[in-house]
Amino acid sequence: MLKHTGVRRTHIHNVRLATLLSLTAGLVNAAGFLGFSILTTNVTGHAALFAESVSLKDWRTSGVIALWMSMFLAGAFLSGFIIDKIGRDQRYSYSIPLLLELGILVTIAIIGNYYKSRLHYRQAFAGTLLLAMGMQNALVSVISRSVVRTTHLTGTFTDLGIELARLATGRGKDNTELRPQITLKVIIILSFITGAVAGAYAFRAVHFYSFYLPAFSLVYALLYDVFRVNVKWYYRKIGKSIKKVTLASHHEEYNKR
Protein backbone atom coordinates (compact mmCIF):
# COMPACT_ATOMS: atom_id res chain seq x y z
CA MET A 1 0.00 0.00 0.00
CA LEU A 2 2.82 2.42 0.89
CA LYS A 3 5.83 0.67 -0.62
CA HIS A 4 4.67 0.77 -4.25
CA THR A 5 5.52 4.09 -5.90
CA GLY A 6 5.98 5.45 -9.40
CA VAL A 7 5.38 3.02 -12.26
CA ARG A 8 5.05 0.12 -9.80
CA ARG A 9 1.92 1.65 -8.32
CA THR A 10 -1.36 0.25 -9.63
CA HIS A 11 -5.04 1.10 -9.32
CA ILE A 12 -5.57 -1.52 -6.60
CA HIS A 13 -2.83 0.06 -4.47
CA ASN A 14 -4.64 3.41 -4.66
CA VAL A 15 -7.96 1.75 -3.81
CA ARG A 16 -6.51 0.15 -0.67
CA LEU A 17 -4.86 3.38 0.44
CA ALA A 18 -7.95 5.46 -0.32
CA THR A 19 -10.28 3.10 1.53
CA LEU A 20 -8.27 3.00 4.73
CA LEU A 21 -7.21 6.64 4.96
CA SER A 22 -10.60 8.02 3.85
CA LEU A 23 -12.13 5.94 6.63
CA THR A 24 -9.55 7.42 9.02
CA ALA A 25 -10.33 10.97 7.90
CA GLY A 26 -14.07 10.37 8.26
CA LEU A 27 -13.57 9.15 11.82
CA VAL A 28 -11.47 12.21 12.69
CA ASN A 29 -13.92 14.53 10.95
CA ALA A 30 -16.92 13.41 12.99
CA ALA A 31 -15.14 12.91 16.32
CA GLY A 32 -13.26 16.19 15.95
CA PHE A 33 -16.40 18.16 15.15
CA LEU A 34 -18.38 16.64 18.03
CA GLY A 35 -15.47 17.06 20.42
CA PHE A 36 -14.41 20.61 19.52
CA SER A 37 -17.28 21.98 17.37
CA ILE A 38 -14.57 22.74 14.82
CA LEU A 39 -13.88 21.31 11.36
CA THR A 40 -10.67 19.35 11.73
CA THR A 41 -10.06 17.70 8.35
CA ASN A 42 -10.13 20.64 5.90
CA VAL A 43 -9.83 24.44 5.81
CA THR A 44 -12.62 25.41 3.39
CA GLY A 45 -15.15 26.23 6.11
CA HIS A 46 -12.55 28.12 8.11
CA ALA A 47 -12.16 30.67 5.33
CA ALA A 48 -15.79 31.79 5.82
CA LEU A 49 -15.39 31.87 9.60
CA PHE A 50 -12.20 33.90 9.22
CA ALA A 51 -13.96 36.42 6.96
CA GLU A 52 -16.86 36.71 9.41
CA SER A 53 -14.60 37.30 12.41
CA VAL A 54 -12.62 39.93 10.50
CA SER A 55 -15.83 41.73 9.48
CA LEU A 56 -16.87 41.76 13.15
CA LYS A 57 -13.38 42.98 14.13
CA ASP A 58 -13.01 39.97 16.39
CA TRP A 59 -9.25 39.87 16.00
CA ARG A 60 -8.66 37.17 18.57
CA THR A 61 -10.99 34.70 16.87
CA SER A 62 -9.70 35.58 13.41
CA GLY A 63 -6.14 35.01 14.66
CA VAL A 64 -7.04 31.56 15.99
CA ILE A 65 -8.74 30.60 12.72
CA ALA A 66 -5.77 31.85 10.72
CA LEU A 67 -3.54 29.71 12.93
CA TRP A 68 -5.72 26.66 12.26
CA MET A 69 -5.45 27.15 8.50
CA SER A 70 -1.70 27.61 8.90
CA MET A 71 -1.52 24.34 10.84
CA PHE A 72 -3.05 22.43 7.92
CA LEU A 73 -0.54 24.08 5.60
CA ALA A 74 2.29 23.28 8.01
CA GLY A 75 1.21 19.64 8.08
CA ALA A 76 1.27 19.43 4.29
CA PHE A 77 4.66 21.14 4.20
CA LEU A 78 6.10 18.86 6.88
CA SER A 79 4.89 15.72 5.14
CA GLY A 80 6.21 16.86 1.77
CA PHE A 81 9.53 17.95 3.28
CA ILE A 82 10.07 14.58 5.02
CA ILE A 83 9.22 12.60 1.89
CA ASP A 84 11.47 14.70 -0.38
CA LYS A 85 14.30 14.78 2.15
CA ILE A 86 14.43 11.02 2.69
CA GLY A 87 13.44 10.17 -0.89
CA ARG A 88 10.20 9.41 -2.66
CA ASP A 89 11.47 5.96 -3.55
CA GLN A 90 11.96 5.09 0.13
CA ARG A 91 8.92 3.47 1.73
CA TYR A 92 9.92 4.63 5.22
CA SER A 93 9.67 8.26 4.15
CA TYR A 94 5.90 7.70 3.88
CA SER A 95 5.74 5.95 7.25
CA ILE A 96 7.11 8.92 9.24
CA PRO A 97 4.16 11.30 8.57
CA LEU A 98 1.73 8.51 9.48
CA LEU A 99 3.63 7.87 12.72
CA LEU A 100 3.42 11.57 13.59
CA GLU A 101 -0.30 11.55 12.83
CA LEU A 102 -0.69 8.42 14.94
CA GLY A 103 1.04 10.16 17.86
CA ILE A 104 -1.37 13.10 17.66
CA LEU A 105 -4.47 10.88 17.59
CA VAL A 106 -3.30 8.71 20.49
CA THR A 107 -2.41 11.80 22.56
CA ILE A 108 -5.88 13.29 22.08
CA ALA A 109 -7.48 9.93 22.87
CA ILE A 110 -5.54 9.73 26.14
CA ILE A 111 -5.88 13.28 27.48
CA GLY A 112 -8.88 14.68 25.59
CA ASN A 113 -11.43 13.77 28.24
CA TYR A 114 -9.44 15.57 30.94
CA TYR A 115 -9.16 18.92 29.13
CA LYS A 116 -12.37 19.02 27.07
CA SER A 117 -13.88 21.85 29.14
CA ARG A 118 -10.91 24.21 28.67
CA LEU A 119 -11.22 26.42 25.60
CA HIS A 120 -7.48 26.88 24.99
CA TYR A 121 -6.86 23.14 25.04
CA ARG A 122 -9.77 22.46 22.72
CA GLN A 123 -8.44 25.01 20.25
CA ALA A 124 -4.96 23.50 20.50
CA PHE A 125 -6.31 19.97 19.97
CA ALA A 126 -8.23 21.15 16.90
CA GLY A 127 -5.06 22.74 15.55
CA THR A 128 -3.05 19.54 15.99
CA LEU A 129 -5.76 17.55 14.20
CA LEU A 130 -5.58 19.99 11.29
CA LEU A 131 -1.81 19.50 11.29
CA ALA A 132 -2.31 15.73 11.19
CA MET A 133 -4.85 15.92 8.36
CA GLY A 134 -2.56 18.23 6.40
CA MET A 135 0.19 15.63 6.70
CA GLN A 136 -2.13 12.82 5.64
CA ASN A 137 -3.53 14.73 2.67
CA ALA A 138 -0.06 15.62 1.37
CA LEU A 139 1.19 12.07 1.91
CA VAL A 140 -1.67 10.52 -0.05
CA SER A 141 -1.36 13.12 -2.79
CA VAL A 142 2.36 12.45 -3.25
CA ILE A 143 2.20 8.66 -3.10
CA SER A 144 -0.78 8.44 -5.50
CA ARG A 145 0.43 11.23 -7.80
CA SER A 146 -2.55 13.41 -6.87
CA VAL A 147 -5.04 10.70 -7.82
CA VAL A 148 -6.36 10.26 -4.26
CA ARG A 149 -7.60 12.83 -1.74
CA THR A 150 -8.81 11.58 1.62
CA THR A 151 -9.46 14.43 4.07
CA HIS A 152 -12.32 16.18 2.24
CA LEU A 153 -14.90 15.35 -0.40
CA THR A 154 -15.40 18.59 -2.38
CA GLY A 155 -12.84 17.82 -5.07
CA THR A 156 -13.80 14.16 -5.11
CA PHE A 157 -17.47 14.93 -5.79
CA THR A 158 -16.43 17.41 -8.50
CA ASP A 159 -14.17 14.88 -10.23
CA LEU A 160 -16.82 12.20 -9.94
CA GLY A 161 -19.41 14.44 -11.57
CA ILE A 162 -17.08 15.26 -14.47
CA GLU A 163 -16.18 11.61 -15.01
CA LEU A 164 -19.82 10.50 -14.88
CA ALA A 165 -20.64 13.14 -17.50
CA ARG A 166 -17.86 11.84 -19.74
CA LEU A 167 -19.11 8.31 -19.27
CA ALA A 168 -22.68 9.35 -20.10
CA THR A 169 -21.71 11.32 -23.21
CA GLY A 170 -19.08 8.88 -24.41
CA ARG A 171 -16.54 11.68 -24.72
CA GLY A 172 -13.07 11.98 -23.27
CA LYS A 173 -11.25 8.87 -22.15
CA ASP A 174 -12.19 5.35 -23.07
CA ASN A 175 -14.78 3.78 -20.75
CA THR A 176 -12.27 1.14 -19.68
CA GLU A 177 -10.13 3.94 -18.21
CA LEU A 178 -13.00 5.96 -16.77
CA ARG A 179 -14.69 3.17 -14.83
CA PRO A 180 -11.74 2.47 -12.47
CA GLN A 181 -11.47 6.21 -11.75
CA ILE A 182 -15.19 6.44 -11.01
CA THR A 183 -14.97 3.37 -8.79
CA LEU A 184 -12.08 4.96 -6.86
CA LYS A 185 -14.03 8.18 -6.26
CA VAL A 186 -17.11 6.25 -5.07
CA ILE A 187 -14.95 4.21 -2.69
CA ILE A 188 -13.39 7.37 -1.24
CA ILE A 189 -16.81 8.95 -0.67
CA LEU A 190 -18.35 5.83 0.89
CA SER A 191 -15.30 5.19 3.09
CA PHE A 192 -15.28 8.79 4.35
CA ILE A 193 -19.01 8.77 5.12
CA THR A 194 -18.74 5.35 6.78
CA GLY A 195 -15.90 6.62 8.93
CA ALA A 196 -17.85 9.76 9.83
CA VAL A 197 -20.93 7.78 10.90
CA ALA A 198 -18.80 5.36 12.91
CA GLY A 199 -16.90 8.26 14.46
CA ALA A 200 -20.12 10.00 15.50
CA TYR A 201 -21.49 6.87 17.17
CA ALA A 202 -18.15 6.15 18.81
CA PHE A 203 -17.75 9.67 20.17
CA ARG A 204 -21.22 9.67 21.69
CA ALA A 205 -20.42 6.33 23.33
CA VAL A 206 -16.83 6.77 24.58
CA HIS A 207 -16.07 10.44 23.92
CA PHE A 208 -12.41 11.17 23.15
CA TYR A 209 -11.44 7.52 23.42
CA SER A 210 -13.05 7.27 19.97
CA PHE A 211 -9.80 8.67 18.54
CA TYR A 212 -8.29 5.24 19.12
CA LEU A 213 -10.32 4.06 16.10
CA PRO A 214 -8.51 6.20 13.49
CA ALA A 215 -5.27 5.47 15.32
CA PHE A 216 -5.89 1.75 14.83
CA SER A 217 -6.52 2.35 11.12
CA LEU A 218 -3.12 4.05 10.82
CA VAL A 219 -1.41 1.18 12.64
CA TYR A 220 -2.98 -1.23 10.15
CA ALA A 221 -1.81 0.94 7.24
CA LEU A 222 1.74 1.01 8.63
CA LEU A 223 1.90 -2.75 9.19
CA TYR A 224 0.03 -3.83 6.06
CA ASP A 225 3.04 -3.96 3.75
CA VAL A 226 5.26 -5.55 6.40
CA PHE A 227 2.80 -8.37 7.01
CA ARG A 228 2.26 -8.93 3.30
CA VAL A 229 6.01 -9.14 2.68
CA ASN A 230 6.46 -11.56 5.58
CA VAL A 231 3.52 -13.72 4.50
CA LYS A 232 4.80 -13.88 0.93
CA TRP A 233 8.28 -14.77 2.20
CA TYR A 234 6.80 -17.46 4.47
CA TYR A 235 4.77 -19.10 1.69
CA ARG A 236 7.67 -18.83 -0.72
CA LYS A 237 9.91 -20.59 1.78
CA ILE A 238 7.32 -23.31 2.38
CA GLY A 239 6.90 -23.74 -1.37
CA LYS A 240 10.64 -24.17 -1.85
CA SER A 241 10.79 -26.68 1.00
CA ILE A 242 7.90 -28.71 -0.45
CA LYS A 243 9.54 -28.61 -3.87
CA LYS A 244 12.84 -29.89 -2.44
CA VAL A 245 11.10 -32.70 -0.56
CA THR A 246 9.13 -33.67 -3.68
CA LEU A 247 12.25 -33.70 -5.86
CA ALA A 248 14.15 -35.73 -3.26
CA SER A 249 11.27 -38.23 -3.07
CA HIS A 250 11.14 -38.59 -6.85
CA HIS A 251 14.91 -39.03 -6.98
CA GLU A 252 14.78 -41.73 -4.30
CA GLU A 253 12.03 -43.61 -6.13
CA TYR A 254 14.00 -43.40 -9.38
CA ASN A 255 17.13 -44.89 -7.70
CA LYS A 256 15.08 -47.78 -6.29
CA ARG A 257 14.03 -48.72 -9.80
RANORJO-V561936 format. One record per residue. N is the residue number from 1. SS is DSSP state (helix for helix, strand for strand, loop for the rest). PSI is psi in degrees with one decimal (999 if undefined). NEAR is the number of other ideal C-beta (glycine too) atoms within 10 Angstrom. Layout:
N/SS/PSI/NEAR, N/SS/PSI/NEAR
This chain:
1/loop/-43.1/23, 2/loop/-25.0/20, 3/loop/-20.5/19, 4/loop/118.8/17, 5/loop/166.3/20, 6/helix/-136.9/9, 7/helix/-18.1/6, 8/helix/-13.1/9, 9/loop/133.0/17, 10/loop/175.4/11, 11/helix/-40.4/12, 12/helix/-32.6/11, 13/helix/-42.3/18, 14/helix/-36.7/23, 15/helix/-45.4/18, 16/helix/-45.3/17, 17/helix/-44.6/24, 18/helix/-42.7/25, 19/helix/-49.9/22, 20/helix/-45.7/19, 21/helix/-25.1/29, 22/helix/-38.6/30, 23/helix/-43.8/24, 24/helix/-47.5/32, 25/helix/-38.1/32, 26/helix/-41.6/29, 27/helix/-46.4/30, 28/helix/-39.2/32, 29/helix/-50.6/26, 30/helix/-48.2/25, 31/helix/-38.9/33, 32/helix/-40.9/27, 33/helix/-42.7/18, 34/helix/-33.2/16, 35/helix/-36.1/24, 36/helix/-6.0/21, 37/loop/35.2/9, 38/loop/139.9/20, 39/loop/126.3/20, 40/loop/8.0/27, 41/loop/-5.3/27, 42/loop/170.8/21, 43/loop/2.1/20, 44/helix/-49.8/10, 45/helix/-28.0/12, 46/helix/-27.1/18, 47/helix/-41.4/11, 48/helix/-40.7/10, 49/helix/-37.7/17, 50/helix/-44.9/19, 51/helix/-40.7/12, 52/helix/-45.9/13, 53/helix/-34.5/18, 54/helix/-42.5/15, 55/helix/-29.1/9, 56/loop/-0.4/10, 57/loop/33.8/8, 58/loop/81.8/13, 59/helix/-31.8/10, 60/helix/-48.0/8, 61/helix/-42.4/15, 62/helix/-34.2/18, 63/helix/-40.7/13, 64/helix/-44.3/21, 65/helix/-40.8/24, 66/helix/-37.9/14, 67/helix/-40.3/15, 68/helix/-46.0/23, 69/helix/-36.6/19, 70/helix/-31.8/16, 71/helix/-40.5/22, 72/helix/-44.3/25, 73/helix/-42.3/15, 74/helix/-37.4/16, 75/helix/-43.2/28, 76/helix/-41.9/21, 77/helix/-45.4/14, 78/helix/-44.4/17, 79/helix/-47.9/28, 80/helix/-39.0/18, 81/helix/-44.7/12, 82/helix/-45.6/19, 83/helix/-44.5/20, 84/helix/-34.6/11, 85/helix/-45.0/10, 86/helix/-37.0/15, 87/loop/130.4/11, 88/loop/-16.4/13, 89/loop/1.5/10, 90/loop/119.5/14, 91/helix/-34.3/16, 92/helix/-19.2/12, 93/helix/-28.1/21, 94/helix/-22.0/25, 95/helix/-32.2/20, 96/helix/-48.2/18, 97/helix/-37.1/25, 98/helix/-36.2/21, 99/helix/-39.3/12, 100/helix/-43.1/17, 101/helix/-42.1/27, 102/helix/-42.4/21, 103/helix/-39.9/14, 104/helix/-45.9/20, 105/helix/-43.3/24, 106/helix/-40.1/17, 107/helix/-45.9/14, 108/helix/-37.9/30, 109/helix/-35.8/20, 110/helix/-46.4/13, 111/helix/-4.7/13, 112/helix/-42.0/20, 113/helix/-23.6/14, 114/helix/-21.2/10, 115/helix/14.6/15, 116/loop/-22.0/14, 117/loop/-4.6/8, 118/loop/120.5/11, 119/helix/-45.3/10, 120/helix/-40.6/9, 121/helix/-39.9/15, 122/helix/-41.5/17, 123/helix/-38.7/15, 124/helix/-41.7/17, 125/helix/-42.4/25, 126/helix/-39.9/23, 127/helix/-40.5/22, 128/helix/-33.1/18, 129/helix/-39.1/30, 130/helix/-37.6/29, 131/helix/-45.7/24, 132/helix/-43.1/32, 133/helix/-32.0/29, 134/helix/-41.0/28, 135/helix/-43.8/26, 136/helix/-43.3/27, 137/helix/-42.1/23, 138/helix/-40.5/23, 139/helix/-50.0/27, 140/helix/-38.6/25, 141/helix/-42.5/18, 142/helix/-48.9/19, 143/helix/-29.3/25, 144/loop/3.9/18, 145/loop/47.0/11, 146/loop/18.3/9, 147/loop/-34.0/17, 148/loop/136.2/23, 149/loop/137.5/23, 150/loop/-17.0/28, 151/loop/-8.3/28, 152/loop/162.9/20, 153/loop/-4.6/22, 154/helix/-54.5/10, 155/helix/-34.2/12, 156/helix/-44.3/21, 157/helix/-38.8/13, 158/helix/-48.9/11, 159/helix/-39.7/17, 160/helix/-42.8/18, 161/helix/-42.5/11, 162/helix/-44.1/13, 163/helix/-36.3/19, 164/helix/-37.0/14, 165/helix/-42.0/11, 166/helix/-38.5/17, 167/helix/-38.8/16, 168/helix/-36.7/8, 169/helix/-13.9/8, 170/loop/14.4/9, 171/loop/168.4/8, 172/loop/-137.7/13, 173/loop/161.2/12, 174/loop/147.3/8, 175/helix/-31.9/11, 176/helix/-23.2/7, 177/helix/-31.9/11, 178/helix/-40.4/16, 179/helix/-44.9/13, 180/helix/-35.9/14, 181/helix/-40.9/19, 182/helix/-43.0/16, 183/helix/-42.7/12, 184/helix/-45.0/22, 185/helix/-42.4/25, 186/helix/-40.8/13, 187/helix/-42.7/18, 188/helix/-47.0/29, 189/helix/-48.3/17, 190/helix/-39.3/14, 191/helix/-43.4/21, 192/helix/-47.3/28, 193/helix/-40.5/16, 194/helix/-45.0/15, 195/helix/-39.9/28, 196/helix/-44.4/22, 197/helix/-45.9/13, 198/helix/-40.6/18, 199/helix/-38.1/27, 200/helix/-46.5/18, 201/helix/-43.1/13, 202/helix/-41.1/21, 203/helix/-39.5/21, 204/helix/-23.4/12, 205/helix/-45.9/9, 206/helix/9.8/15, 207/helix/-130.2/16, 208/helix/-13.2/20, 209/helix/-15.3/16, 210/helix/-19.2/27, 211/helix/-9.6/28, 212/helix/-25.8/18, 213/helix/-54.1/21, 214/helix/-29.6/32, 215/helix/-41.1/22, 216/helix/-38.8/15, 217/helix/-39.9/23, 218/helix/-38.3/21, 219/helix/-42.9/15, 220/helix/-42.5/13, 221/helix/-38.7/20, 222/helix/-35.2/16, 223/helix/-9.9/11, 224/helix/-52.6/16, 225/helix/-38.1/16, 226/helix/-47.1/13, 227/helix/-39.6/10, 228/helix/-41.4/12, 229/helix/-44.0/11, 230/helix/-40.3/11, 231/helix/-44.2/10, 232/helix/-42.5/10, 233/helix/-40.3/10, 234/helix/-48.5/10, 235/helix/-33.2/10, 236/helix/-40.7/10, 237/helix/-42.8/10, 238/helix/-42.4/10, 239/helix/-42.1/10, 240/helix/-39.7/10, 241/helix/-43.5/10, 242/helix/-40.4/10, 243/helix/-41.6/10, 244/helix/-43.6/10, 245/helix/-42.1/10, 246/helix/-45.1/10, 247/helix/-40.0/10, 248/helix/-39.2/10, 249/helix/-44.0/10, 250/helix/-38.6/10, 251/helix/-39.0/10, 252/helix/-41.1/9, 253/helix/-38.6/9, 254/helix/-39.1/8, 255/helix/-32.8/7, 256/helix/-30.3/6, 257/loop/999/4
